């Protein structure tokens, strides 16, 4: 299966990055139109160290290298990034022969509208991904569900609520 991965960073509740990997399982007929059935294979969100720490972008690249080189079944076809600190990382990935593309889910509503359509039409499978929402929290939340349910369409972009995040949701939209 050829997969696509998407990386994003800098959530509303501090520096963090999200990662999603998915593939098209096949096509389905929706009202006479063939549309992709999308399977999200992997979701990941990591917060930077507390106290003003930053996301280690080298760590993100090594995670992607391991997915491609250490797991032969994860045949990454393309890696897409949003604009967050991604120019150097895109250059480094290209040097390692990755097909890399800039995809913004903030500058156009299309990725989220495509995701919305896939959700409403039952054409996307998203795995459960349970995390502690904040360091030290004892609560567990399904972060993808939480983020997707809290999204706000302000007419210009899809955004997160105050003190919320959309790292994982952005990645799902980017893969879609």
DASULBEL-V894329 format. One record per residue. N is the residue number from 0. RES is the residue in one letter. SS is DSSP state (H for helix, E for strand, - for the rest). PHI is phi in whole degrees, -180 to 180 (none if undefined). BURIAL is 1 if it has 24 or more other ideal C-beta (glycine too) atoms within 12 Angstrom, else 0. Layout:
((N,RES,SS,PHI,BURIAL) (N,RES,SS,PHI,BURIAL))
This chain:
((0,X,-,none,0) (1,X,E,-86,0) (2,X,E,-115,1) (3,X,E,-123,1) (4,X,E,-119,1) (5,X,E,-140,1) (6,X,E,-121,1) (7,X,E,-145,1) (8,X,E,-145,1) (9,X,E,69,1) (10,X,E,-77,1) (11,X,-,-69,1) (12,X,-,-109,1) (13,X,E,115,1) (14,X,E,-67,1) (15,X,E,-156,1) (16,X,E,-132,1) (17,X,E,-119,1) (18,X,E,-146,1) (19,X,E,-140,1) (20,X,E,-133,1) (21,X,E,-154,1) (22,X,E,-149,1) (23,X,E,-92,1) (24,X,E,-78,0) (25,X,E,169,0) (26,X,E,-122,0) (27,X,E,-128,0) (28,X,E,-90,0) (29,X,E,-119,0) (30,X,-,52,0) (31,X,-,82,0) (32,X,E,-118,0) (33,X,E,-82,0) (34,X,E,-132,0) (35,X,E,-71,1) (36,X,E,-98,0) (37,X,E,-103,1) (38,X,E,-118,1) (39,X,E,-86,1) (40,X,E,-87,1) (41,X,E,-151,1) (42,X,E,-127,1) (43,X,E,-154,1) (44,X,E,-139,1) (45,X,E,-135,1) (46,X,E,-89,1) (47,X,-,-70,1) (48,X,-,-56,0) (49,X,-,-66,0) (50,X,-,83,0) (51,X,-,88,0) (52,X,-,-67,0) (53,X,-,-117,0) (54,X,-,-65,1) (55,X,-,-85,0) (56,X,H,-68,1) (57,X,H,-63,0) (58,X,H,-63,0) (59,X,H,-63,1) (60,X,H,-61,1) (61,X,H,-65,0) (62,X,H,-61,1) (63,X,H,-67,1) (64,X,H,-58,1) (65,X,H,-63,0) (66,X,H,-60,1) (67,X,H,-78,1) (68,X,H,-90,0) (69,X,-,-94,0) (70,X,-,-135,0) (71,X,-,-58,0) (72,X,-,-75,0) (73,X,-,-92,1) (74,X,E,-81,0) (75,X,E,-74,1) (76,X,E,-91,0) (77,X,E,-152,1) (78,X,E,-119,1) (79,X,E,-118,1) (80,X,E,-130,1) (81,X,-,-86,1) (82,X,-,-80,0) (83,X,-,-64,1) (84,X,-,48,0) (85,X,-,-105,1) (86,X,H,-59,0) (87,X,H,-63,0) (88,X,H,-64,1) (89,X,H,-61,1) (90,X,H,-63,0) (91,X,H,-64,0) (92,X,H,-66,1) (93,X,H,-62,0) (94,X,H,-61,0) (95,X,-,-95,0) (96,X,-,67,0) (97,X,-,-92,1) (98,X,-,-83,0) (99,X,E,-121,1) (100,X,E,-143,0) (101,X,E,-85,1) (102,X,-,-134,1) (103,X,-,-101,1) (104,X,-,-100,1) (105,X,-,-104,1) (106,X,-,-91,0) (107,X,-,-145,0) (108,X,-,-84,0) (109,X,H,-55,0) (110,X,H,-58,1) (111,X,H,-74,1) (112,X,H,-67,0) (113,X,H,-64,1) (114,X,H,-64,1) (115,X,H,-57,0) (116,X,H,-62,0) (117,X,H,-63,1) (118,X,H,-66,1) (119,X,H,-63,0) (120,X,-,-90,0) (121,X,-,68,0) (122,X,-,-104,1) (123,X,E,-136,1) (124,X,E,-112,1) (125,X,E,-120,1) (126,X,-,-72,0) (127,X,-,-67,0) (128,X,-,-140,1) (129,X,E,-105,0) (130,X,E,-138,1) (131,X,-,-82,0) (132,X,-,-65,1) (133,X,-,-142,0) (134,X,-,-55,0) (135,X,-,84,0) (136,X,-,-73,0) (137,X,-,-94,0) (138,X,-,-71,0) (139,X,-,-121,0) (140,X,E,-134,1) (141,X,E,-82,0) (142,X,H,-62,1) (143,X,H,-64,1) (144,X,H,-62,0) (145,X,H,-58,1) (146,X,H,-64,1) (147,X,H,-64,1) (148,X,H,-73,0) (149,X,H,-97,1) (150,X,-,-61,1) (151,X,E,-125,0) (152,X,E,-96,0) (153,X,-,-94,0) (154,X,-,92,0) (155,X,-,-111,0) (156,X,-,-159,0) (157,X,E,-91,1) (158,X,E,-130,1) (159,X,-,-98,1) (160,X,-,-71,0) (161,X,-,-56,0) (162,X,-,65,0) (163,X,-,-106,1) (164,X,-,-140,1) (165,X,-,-148,1) (166,X,H,-59,1) (167,X,H,-71,1) (168,X,H,-60,1) (169,X,H,-59,1) (170,X,H,-67,1) (171,X,H,-63,1) (172,X,H,-63,1) (173,X,H,-64,1) (174,X,H,-68,1) (175,X,-,-61,1))
